[in-house]
Amino acid sequence: MALTPNRIETAANWVSSNPILAKTDVTLESDTGVVKAGDGILHYTNLPIAEYQETSAQESAGLSDETGTGAQVFATSPTLVTPILGVATATSITSSGVNASAGVDTSSGATVTAPTVSSGVAFTPSTTKNAQVTFQFAAATGSYTLTYLHSTGAENTLGSAVATLLNESALVSFMVPKGWKVVLTLTTVTLTATHVTTF
């Protein structure tokens, strides 16, 4: 149940005066939103925080073990600005703004959907990690050419292969060494998605 403050001062004034609050006293720090309830024994600075009437910034003033800065985050559709993530578990991570033709470089074990792989255009799955690349096609029939290129783009050192899709899933998966480029050329088949997992 929310407390109703009957004494209001700034945080600095409360700390400076540091009174012993009566049991009937409910104080509010007007600039931080901190609410305390008196017990007739303890000085103000020794009293625990009872509740907040605050913004996210004001609430953080009463925390001692928080990490990061900014607004509170709730579970549904939060917007995070430059977060640093540790080991995370997710069913999928989709990057709608990734330009795969310019290169996709993800954290180890992360999977992204790279939506802009174009037929005949070289792209680098990762500049710093090996990558497992899976192409998903619209149908299980048709053919494609897959060419590996050296990072300079001048050598077909790993060769190329022409293949006809015969599998039911219409998926083709292969490994690309870090820093290498790959060119997918399509013939009578449509690419619908590209998945990249780095390791």
C-alpha positions in Angstrom: 0.0 0.0 0.0 1.4 3.4 -1.0 2.5 5.7 1.8 1.4 9.3 1.9 4.2 11.7 2.8 3.5 14.3 5.4 7.0 15.9 5.4 8.8 16.9 2.2 12.3 18.2 1.7 15.2 17.7 -0.8 17.5 14.8 -0.2 20.3 17.2 0.8 18.2 18.9 3.5 17.1 15.5 4.9 20.7 14.4 5.1 21.9 17.7 6.6 19.3 17.8 9.3 19.2 14.0 9.8 16.4 14.1 12.4 14.9 11.2 14.4 11.5 10.7 12.8 8.4 10.0 14.8 6.4 6.9 14.0 3.8 9.2 12.4 6.4 10.8 10.0 6.4 9.8 6.4 9.0 11.7 4.5 9.6 12.4 0.8 12.8 13.5 -0.9 11.3 15.9 -3.5 14.2 15.5 -5.9 14.8 11.7 -5.8 11.3 10.4 -4.9 12.7 8.4 -1.9 10.0 7.8 0.8 10.9 6.8 4.4 8.8 6.0 7.4 9.9 7.1 10.9 10.2 4.6 13.8 10.9 7.1 16.7 14.4 5.6 17.2 16.6 5.9 14.1 18.0 9.0 12.5 16.9 9.8 8.9 20.0 8.5 7.2 19.8 5.1 9.1 16.2 4.5 8.0 15.6 2.1 5.1 13.8 3.3 2.0 10.2 2.4 2.3 9.2 3.1 -1.3 9.7 5.4 -4.2 7.6 7.9 -6.0 10.0 8.1 -8.9 11.1 7.9 -12.5 13.6 5.3 -13.5 16.5 7.7 -12.8 15.3 8.5 -9.3 14.8 4.8 -8.5 18.4 4.0 -9.5 19.6 6.5 -6.8 18.3 4.0 -4.1 20.0 1.0 -5.6 23.4 -0.2 -4.7 23.9 -3.3 -7.0 22.5 -2.1 -10.3 24.5 -2.3 -13.6 24.2 0.1 -16.5 22.2 3.3 -16.8 19.0 4.6 -18.2 15.3 3.6 -17.9 13.8 0.5 -16.4 13.3 -2.4 -18.8 10.3 -4.7 -18.8 9.8 -8.0 -20.6 7.8 -7.1 -23.6 9.5 -5.3 -26.6 12.1 -3.2 -24.7 14.4 -0.9 -26.6 18.0 -1.4 -25.5 20.8 1.0 -26.4 24.3 -0.6 -26.8 23.8 -3.4 -24.3 26.6 -5.7 -23.5 25.3 -9.3 -23.4 26.9 -12.2 -21.7 26.1 -15.8 -22.7 22.5 -15.6 -23.9 20.0 -18.3 -24.9 17.3 -17.6 -27.5 15.2 -19.5 -30.0 16.3 -17.1 -32.7 18.0 -13.8 -33.3 16.9 -12.0 -36.4 18.8 -9.0 -37.8 16.6 -7.2 -40.3 19.1 -4.5 -41.0 22.1 -6.7 -41.8 23.6 -6.2 -45.3 25.1 -9.6 -45.9 26.8 -8.5 -49.1 29.0 -6.3 -47.0 29.7 -9.0 -44.4 28.0 -10.5 -41.4 30.1 -10.7 -38.3 28.3 -12.2 -35.2 29.3 -13.3 -31.8 30.4 -16.9 -31.4 27.5 -19.3 -31.7 25.0 -16.6 -32.6 22.6 -17.1 -35.5 21.4 -14.3 -37.7 19.1 -14.2 -40.7 20.8 -12.2 -43.4 18.1 -11.0 -45.8 20.2 -9.4 -48.5 22.2 -12.2 -50.1 21.9 -11.6 -53.8 22.6 -14.1 -56.6 26.0 -13.5 -58.0 27.1 -11.0 -55.3 30.0 -12.0 -53.0 29.4 -11.8 -49.3 31.6 -12.5 -46.3 29.8 -14.4 -43.5 32.4 -13.4 -40.9 35.7 -11.5 -41.0 36.9 -12.9 -37.7 35.3 -16.3 -37.2 34.5 -19.5 -39.1 30.9 -19.6 -40.2 28.3 -22.2 -41.0 26.0 -20.9 -43.7 22.7 -22.3 -44.6 20.8 -21.2 -47.7 17.0 -21.8 -47.7 15.3 -22.0 -51.1 11.7 -21.6 -52.2 11.6 -25.1 -53.7 13.6 -28.3 -53.7 14.1 -28.2 -57.5 16.4 -25.9 -59.5 20.2 -25.5 -59.4 22.8 -23.2 -58.0 26.6 -22.5 -58.3 28.5 -22.0 -55.1 32.0 -20.4 -55.4 34.5 -19.8 -52.6 36.8 -16.8 -53.0 39.9 -15.8 -51.1 39.5 -12.7 -48.9 41.0 -10.7 -51.8 38.3 -11.9 -54.1 40.9 -12.8 -56.7 41.3 -16.5 -56.1 38.9 -19.4 -56.3 41.2 -21.3 -54.0 38.4 -23.5 -52.5 36.8 -24.0 -55.9 33.2 -24.0 -56.9 30.4 -26.5 -57.3 27.2 -26.7 -59.4 24.4 -28.6 -57.7 20.8 -29.4 -58.2 18.4 -29.2 -55.3 16.8 -32.6 -54.7 16.3 -32.5 -50.9 12.8 -32.1 -49.4 13.8 -29.3 -47.1 15.4 -27.1 -49.9 18.3 -26.3 -47.5 22.0 -26.2 -48.4 24.5 -25.9 -45.6 28.3 -25.4 -45.8 31.2 -24.0 -43.9 33.1 -20.7 -44.8 36.5 -20.0 -43.2 36.9 -16.7 -41.5 37.6 -13.8 -43.9 36.6 -15.8 -47.0 33.9 -14.7 -49.4 31.3 -16.9 -51.1 29.3 -16.3 -54.2 25.9 -18.0 -54.8 24.6 -18.0 -58.3 21.0 -19.1 -58.8 19.5 -20.9 -61.8 15.7 -21.5 -61.8 15.5 -21.3 -58.0 14.7 -18.6 -55.5 16.6 -17.9 -52.3 14.3 -17.2 -49.4 16.6 -16.9 -46.4 20.3 -17.1 -45.3 21.3 -18.3 -41.9 24.8 -17.7 -40.5 26.2 -19.3 -37.4 29.8 -18.4 -36.3 32.2 -20.4 -34.3 
